[in-house]
Amino acid sequence: MQTQIIPVPFYEDTLLMIGKDNEPMVAMKPIVENMGLDWGAQQIKLSEKFGSVSAIIPSTGGDGKTYNMICLPLRKLPAWLYSINPSKVKPELREKVIRYQEECDDALWNYWTQGTATRPGTMTVADRLRVHRARHEVINKLVDTTHAFKRQALYEELTEISTLLGYAAPALAVLGSTEPDEPAVMTEFWDAIEELNNLGIKTNHARDTSIIAININEVVRLAQENKIPLPNRQEIRRNIHLSKYNSYLINTVVNSAIAGKSMKCYIFKALGNGTIEA
């Protein structure tokens, strides 16, 4: 009884598999020749070492002709593959021999059981669509994010996703921008206020917990009294509108929650870590 040959794609090659009594058999000559090995020498090895399990199967090819093929059960293919020492083949064949040893039997088994052979690391169409959607989401987040650390983390994620798809990640500079860093003067300013707060000295005159009201003259005086480093008030006033830790809003008079009277204060939206108390 003749059996139809099943062609199986494997990288740039085509392997031939044949079903016999519900067991997958592999035509050996195509594999040997695809790997660049000598068929005559391997035919002898098959006869001597695998004669008890190999079979000559008459099969009908796509041209309608009948061929006698020396076949091995798929379960025995790894034993033959690993009987080949890659270090003893021509250097130009070494990489391909190793590829066959590592992937060939899995590809054939997947084709036999699932009807498809997928190279390791290759995604299905559905997988690629999901990864494309994830890539677009990360790109959108990058465009909308100005925080430097978050942007770097998102860019590393985008690079990894792009690599999965075989794409190069676009330059970070074209995907939005990073907000300017907090000026050093303002970093020292907020650090000094936090130190005062840690000493139990209140500096926030706001009654509304969503804002911070600071009287600069008072903060400078308190910092000097407690020997806390602080830039001079002129430098603070020149940079205060650039504050990022707590963003600057306006300079106005407030009813102080500390002194119980009107005081001229610089007002900030509370975006920091919440350590400044009313």
ABEGO torsion letter per residue (X at the ends): XBBBBBBBBBEABBBBBBBBGGBBBBBAAAAAAAAGBBAAAAAAAAAAAAAAABBBBBBBBAAGBBBBBBBBBAAAAAAAAAABBAAABBAAAAAAAAAAAAAAAAAAAAAAAAGBBBBBGBBBAAAAAAAAAAAAAAAAAAAABABAAAAAAAAAAAAAAAAAAGBBBBBAAABEBBBBBBBAAAAAAAAAAAAAAAAGBBABABABAABBBBBAAAAAAAAAAAGBBBBBAAAAAAAAAABAABBBABBBBBBBAAAGBBBBBBBBBBABAGABBX
